[in-house]
Amino acid sequence: MSADDPVVLFERATARAAAVMAAVEPDQLDGPTPCADWDVQQLIDHMVGSTDYLLAALAGEAPLEVSGRTVVDYRRGLERLSSDLRAPGNLDLMCTSPLGFEWPVGQAVAGTFMDALIHTWDLATATGQDATLDPELVDACSAMFLPDMPERGRASGLVGPAVEVAVDASAQARLLAAMGRRP
């Protein structure tokens, strides 16, 4: 794995996210998640929305918000992104971040990798699945985003307050705590 290739990181994280999403049972869709304002369906809608965001960024458009999304929608978006993200020059295109600033699509992909990784844990936790994250992805995400990104996210209201963890906590627990989760 190349720790500096956001497309590789994104694809690895979203493959696991799709597997977790596929295992969600219909009767779990209205259940709570670690994301206080979202139930399971709203979390899935957000995760599918991340693929819509990247596809819209590549097209120079604003993404649409859609509800009632499924793993089928997620996989379709990921399939389209697989080749689109590798097209020459596409990672250098500019788009608007969720925080409202302009950034290259390559950075948007990296941010979406982080979002997919953290929300995979949220979804797995909410639905009683194995919430263990790939240690290589946890390390790559931590190297890319800690300690600065969670603070910027907190300032904008996108990330909850940091959670205290033991000094000897795992890398996954430290990342999740920094992102406002109680591991």
N, C-alpha and C positions, 0 to 999 in steps of 0.2 A: 504494500500500500504506500502510495506517495502522500505523506502528510501535508503536502502543499498543493495537492490537486483537489480543488473543491468539488469537481464533478465526480471523482472516484469516491470521495467521502460521502457526498450526497447519495450516490447510487447504493452504496453499502448501507447507509442508514435507512433509506427508503425501502430497500428490499425487506429489511426486518420489520419496518413499520407496516408494510403491506401484509406480511404474514400475521402480525398481531391483529391488524384490522380485519383480516379474513376470518379470524377465529372468534370475533365478537358475535354473540348470539342476539337475535332480534329482541328478546326480552331484557337485554342489558342496555338498550339504546337510551332509555330515560334515566339510567343510573348516574350517580354522582361520580365526579373525577377529582383528582388532586387540583385541578384548575377550578377554583371555587365558583366561578361564574358559568361554567359549562357542564352540561351533562355529556354522556358518551356520544350521542349523535352530534352535538355541537362541536365536540372535540374532533370527531371524524370530519365534519364539515370544514373545520379550520385546517386540518391536515390536507384534505383534498384541495382546499383553497390555496395551499402553498404551491401546488403544481400549477394551478390556474394563474397565480401571481407570476411565476417564472415564465410561463408561456406568454402571458400578456406583456411582460417586460421585454421579451425577445421580439414581440410584434410591435412594440412601442405604444401599447394601449394600457388602459387601466383594467384591472381584473374585476369581474362581476362577483358579487356575493350570492351564493346559491346554497340552499339548505336541502337536507334529505339525501346527501351524497353517500356513496357506498365504496367499497373496496374496488369495484369494477371501474368506477370513475377515477379512482386514484391510480390504478394500474394503467388505464388509458393515458392519463396525463404523463405518467412516468415513461411510457413507451414513446410518446411524442418528444419528450425532453431528451431522451437518450441520444438521438441523433442531432437534435437542434442545439444542444449545449456544446457539441463537439464541432459544429460548423465554424469555419475560420472567421475570426473576428467577433463572434457572438458574445463571448465572455467580456469583451471590451465595450459593448454597447452600454449606454447609461440608462438608468431607470430610477424610480423613486422608492426609497426604503420605506418600511412600515413606520419608521420614526419621522418620515417626511423630508429626508435629505437625499440628494442625488448620489448614486454610487454605481460602479460598474456591475454588470450582470454577474461577473465572476464573484464579486463580494456578496451579491444577493444569493447566489448558489451556496456559498459558505454559510451565510446566515440561515438559509433554509435547511442546510444540513444540521445545524445546531438545533433548530426548531423541531425537525423530524426526530432527532435523537431523544431530546427531552420529552416530546409528546408521545413517543413510543413507550417510554417508561410510564407516563401518565395513563395511557390507554391500557397497557398491560396491567398496571396496578388496579385500575378501575374495574377491570373485567376478570380479575383473578388469574391472570396468565403469568408466566415467568417474566419478571421485570428486570432480569439481568441484561445489561447493555454490553455490547462488544467492547472489551477493554481498550483495544487499539483506537476505536472511535471516541471513547471517553477521553483518552489521552490527547488525541488530536484536537478534540473540541476544547478541552481545558487549555491547551497550548494556544489555541487561536483566540479564545474569548475571555479567559479569566486573567486578571480580575476585573477588567474595565467594562465589558459589555453588560454584565448584570446591573451595574450601577447606572449606566445610561438607560437601560430598560426600566429600572425602578423609577427613575426620574420622569419617564414618560407614562408610567402606569402599566407597562406591559409585563413587568417581572415583579413578583412579590418580594417581601422582605427576606433577606438572607436568614438561613436557619443555622444555628450553632450545631457543630458536629464534633465528635471526639478528635483529638490530635491524631490518633492512629486510624481514623476513618478511611475507608477505601476511596480510591480515586472517583468511583461512581458516586459514592455518598457525598464527597466534597463538591463535585460538580452539581449534583442535584440540589444540595443545600445552598450553594451560591445562586442557583436559579429559583430559590424560594420554595423548594420541595422538602418535605420531611421524609427522608429516605428510611 
